């Protein structure tokens, strides 16, 4: 599901269907760039490469604006450095469409992003010939460190108060425009507060790694809709206009970007080139980071991890191991390797044992935890392996235990009754809730 | 006289071509590319994704959280 090549393709089909009668703006509500494993404000070479391709291709595919979410700040710190800025903008014009009303650089080494952009569209329906100026403004929360504290300064920028910034910027934007779209990277209660306190806003697009396709909400004058995580579903807010040019209504819908949407070939070429360059950088990084020392790391990881790996399980559960070895779970990492995604954290977590929980780290340091093994579903097994007759171990609650990874955006065809027979194992039916034909 | 008329016709023709190619300013720079679109809109799957065209005047397409990836996993 998802991906730039399908998004671009859908928007082209959308325009063709309306004979170019319906102008469409394309916005991103935040978290465009990766800050994974940033050390302080420093990003690795491979992440710099990955992010560079995003800013390049969002420009090439005619996105109108992108809100700066807090994960974007480390890379934004590179893009908005005053030194070499004009040359960077010449190469990647989309830099000037990265917006935020509530972040400011902490020193004079970097420029502040624009708080908003204004796009003018000419209507062919409702009030044909009328021009509508659409203001697009962005806000983000600060990075949450724990349940209480936030990291106000990140990537060379200070994240200011959202609601103060809104009171400062929105009246000015209202003077210049006919319709305001606010992009909000923050929890839903804060998004609702933004709408409640600011009657200038017509539409809010909220985001924060949400996996929901809920109906839009209405607060004050604003219609609020939320973007789906990773844009696996594309949001489409339709705006209806009366003959006098005023907005009559807004209707939200989500478009599943699945295999029914063909890839745009130009965008696909760019995605492939980005992927290849990213993979090359990752391989370089992995070799320099782990070269010559992985024996020690592997030993440390093996003794410190709460996971033991399938080979240990097989010592007592040989029959189950034999069944597992013939399933797709046993080759889950190969699926990623075939697409050169074996280093992508967003992908890895569903293809290994215990990622970010003391299990899999990388193919070089922890190869024993690659693939979906026993402990991916049954949980960390070191304690059980040390004392098999001790605490009960291994019950899997279904379907919740499966749908953490086999969720609709990853696996729209998932059906437990169909999938379970493919991996059925154990001397008795271990999952009471499964109804297998 | 005939030469002048020919020059005038030529000038009008060139001016017309220039107007067609450059005379209409566009606020959306993607329009030129979009004029070459070629989807089979009768495909029922694509029709389902596009939904019904019920007269809306404009649209805001949106996404978020791509987190550095132009593609998704697997």
Interface residues (C-beta under 8 A of the other chain):
Chain A: X1 X2 X3 X4 X5 X7 X10 X11 X12 X13 X14 X15 X16 X17 X18 X20 X22 X23 X24 X25 X26 X27 X28 X29 X30 X31 X32 X33 X34 X36 X47 X50 X51 X53 X54 X57 X62 X67 X69 X71 X119 X120 X121 X122 X123 X124 X125 X126 X127 X132 X134 X181 X183 X185 X203 X205 X207 X208 X209 X210 X225 X227 X228 X229 X230 X231 X232 X234 X235 X236 X237 X238 X239 X240 X241 X251 X253 X255 X256 X260 X261 X270 X271 X274 X275 X335 X336 X339 X341 X344 X346 X347 X350 X351 X409 X410
Chain B: X27 X28 X29 X30 X31 X34 X35 X37 X38 X39 X41 X45 X46 X48 X49 X50 X51 X53 X54 X55 X56 X57 X58 X59 X60 X61 X62 X63 X64 X65 X66 X67 X68 X69 X70 X71 X72 X73 X74
